[in-house]
Amino acid sequence: YKKTLEIELKSLPANHPSLGTTYNNMAMAFEGLEQYQSAVECAQRAVDIGREALGPSNAQVKRYESYLNRISRHV
């Protein structure tokens, strides 16, 4: 995921929805490793990008927000 993010950051606009997906995937990987602070940071970035790119009422953004709320309890 880190390599994917590196490539996407170089080739896509800062608010591209694919970046949100990658950050969300990274958050899930960090959660699996019980690295909750890193997971929350990535999940928050996914939410921020999603809101900017897709709008706050988008279904994917709502899923990102729900996931962020769930994992934030671990920090």
Short mmCIF file of the C-alpha atoms (twelve columns), coordinates in Angstrom:
data_MODEL
# 
_entry.id   MODEL 
# 
loop_
_atom_site.group_PDB 
_atom_site.id 
_atom_site.type_symbol 
_atom_site.label_atom_id 
_atom_site.label_alt_id 
_atom_site.label_comp_id 
_atom_site.label_asym_id 
_atom_site.label_seq_id 
_atom_site.Cartn_x 
_atom_site.Cartn_y 
_atom_site.Cartn_z 
_atom_site.pdbx_PDB_model_num 
ATOM 1  C CA . TYR A 1  0.000   0.000  0.000   1 
ATOM 2  C CA . LYS A 2  2.842   2.391  0.720   1 
ATOM 3  C CA . LYS A 3  4.250   1.923  -2.778  1 
ATOM 4  C CA . THR A 4  0.787   2.356  -4.291  1 
ATOM 5  C CA . LEU A 5  0.327   5.559  -2.314  1 
ATOM 6  C CA . GLU A 6  3.713   6.849  -3.429  1 
ATOM 7  C CA . ILE A 7  2.811   6.303  -7.089  1 
ATOM 8  C CA . GLU A 8  -0.671  7.779  -6.713  1 
ATOM 9  C CA . LEU A 9  0.622   10.879 -4.930  1 
ATOM 10 C CA . LYS A 10 2.958   11.542 -7.848  1 
ATOM 11 C CA . SER A 11 0.443   10.893 -10.595 1 
ATOM 12 C CA . LEU A 12 -3.008  11.895 -9.309  1 
ATOM 13 C CA . PRO A 13 -4.548  15.140 -8.034  1 
ATOM 14 C CA . ALA A 14 -4.420  15.489 -4.240  1 
ATOM 15 C CA . ASN A 15 -8.168  14.891 -3.872  1 
ATOM 16 C CA . HIS A 16 -8.524  11.950 -6.275  1 
ATOM 17 C CA . PRO A 17 -10.945 9.272  -4.960  1 
ATOM 18 C CA . SER A 18 -8.349  6.545  -5.544  1 
ATOM 19 C CA . LEU A 19 -6.181  8.152  -2.879  1 
ATOM 20 C CA . GLY A 20 -9.060  7.856  -0.424  1 
ATOM 21 C CA . THR A 21 -9.385  4.172  -1.230  1 
ATOM 22 C CA . THR A 22 -5.672  3.595  -0.743  1 
ATOM 23 C CA . TYR A 23 -5.639  5.431  2.584   1 
ATOM 24 C CA . ASN A 24 -8.645  3.413  3.720   1 
ATOM 25 C CA . ASN A 25 -6.923  0.164  2.720   1 
ATOM 26 C CA . MET A 26 -3.825  1.235  4.616   1 
ATOM 27 C CA . ALA A 27 -5.972  1.984  7.657   1 
ATOM 28 C CA . MET A 28 -7.388  -1.544 7.567   1 
ATOM 29 C CA . ALA A 29 -3.888  -3.001 7.281   1 
ATOM 30 C CA . PHE A 30 -2.682  -0.945 10.261  1 
ATOM 31 C CA . GLU A 31 -5.741  -2.006 12.228  1 
ATOM 32 C CA . GLY A 32 -4.905  -5.642 11.518  1 
ATOM 33 C CA . LEU A 33 -1.432  -4.995 12.894  1 
ATOM 34 C CA . GLU A 34 -2.997  -3.303 15.950  1 
ATOM 35 C CA . GLN A 35 -1.291  -0.029 15.019  1 
ATOM 36 C CA . TYR A 36 -4.403  1.943  15.815  1 
ATOM 37 C CA . GLN A 37 -2.942  5.458  15.761  1 
ATOM 38 C CA . SER A 38 -1.626  4.940  12.224  1 
ATOM 39 C CA . ALA A 39 -4.946  3.362  11.256  1 
ATOM 40 C CA . VAL A 40 -6.879  6.373  12.521  1 
ATOM 41 C CA . GLU A 41 -4.566  8.795  10.709  1 
ATOM 42 C CA . CYS A 42 -5.024  6.973  7.406   1 
ATOM 43 C CA . ALA A 43 -8.765  6.602  7.909   1 
ATOM 44 C CA . GLN A 44 -9.085  10.326 8.642   1 
ATOM 45 C CA . ARG A 45 -7.189  11.119 5.455   1 
ATOM 46 C CA . ALA A 46 -9.561  8.833  3.516   1 
ATOM 47 C CA . VAL A 47 -12.545 10.690 4.979   1 
ATOM 48 C CA . ASP A 48 -11.048 14.093 4.170   1 
ATOM 49 C CA . ILE A 49 -10.258 13.156 0.573   1 
ATOM 50 C CA . GLY A 50 -13.643 11.498 0.129   1 
ATOM 51 C CA . ARG A 51 -15.526 14.535 1.397   1 
ATOM 52 C CA . GLU A 52 -13.576 16.831 -0.906  1 
ATOM 53 C CA . ALA A 53 -13.730 14.604 -3.979  1 
ATOM 54 C CA . LEU A 54 -17.137 12.983 -3.642  1 
ATOM 55 C CA . GLY A 55 -19.098 15.165 -1.239  1 
ATOM 56 C CA . PRO A 56 -20.143 14.538 2.362   1 
ATOM 57 C CA . SER A 57 -23.304 12.621 1.500   1 
ATOM 58 C CA . ASN A 58 -21.620 10.066 -0.786  1 
ATOM 59 C CA . ALA A 59 -22.128 6.438  0.274   1 
ATOM 60 C CA . GLN A 60 -18.399 5.647  0.152   1 
ATOM 61 C CA . VAL A 61 -17.632 8.658  2.343   1 
ATOM 62 C CA . LYS A 62 -20.241 7.473  4.833   1 
ATOM 63 C CA . ARG A 63 -18.499 4.065  4.956   1 
ATOM 64 C CA . TYR A 64 -15.139 5.763  5.534   1 
ATOM 65 C CA . GLU A 65 -16.664 7.826  8.357   1 
ATOM 66 C CA . SER A 66 -18.234 4.771  9.960   1 
ATOM 67 C CA . TYR A 67 -14.943 2.901  9.830   1 
ATOM 68 C CA . LEU A 68 -13.069 5.881  11.288  1 
ATOM 69 C CA . ASN A 69 -15.539 6.122  14.167  1 
ATOM 70 C CA . ARG A 70 -15.170 2.411  14.892  1 
ATOM 71 C CA . ILE A 71 -11.381 2.304  14.973  1 
ATOM 72 C CA . SER A 72 -11.062 5.607  16.839  1 
ATOM 73 C CA . ARG A 73 -12.280 3.816  19.939  1 
ATOM 74 C CA . HIS A 74 -8.961  1.942  20.081  1 
ATOM 75 C CA . VAL A 75 -6.857  5.077  20.440  1 
# 
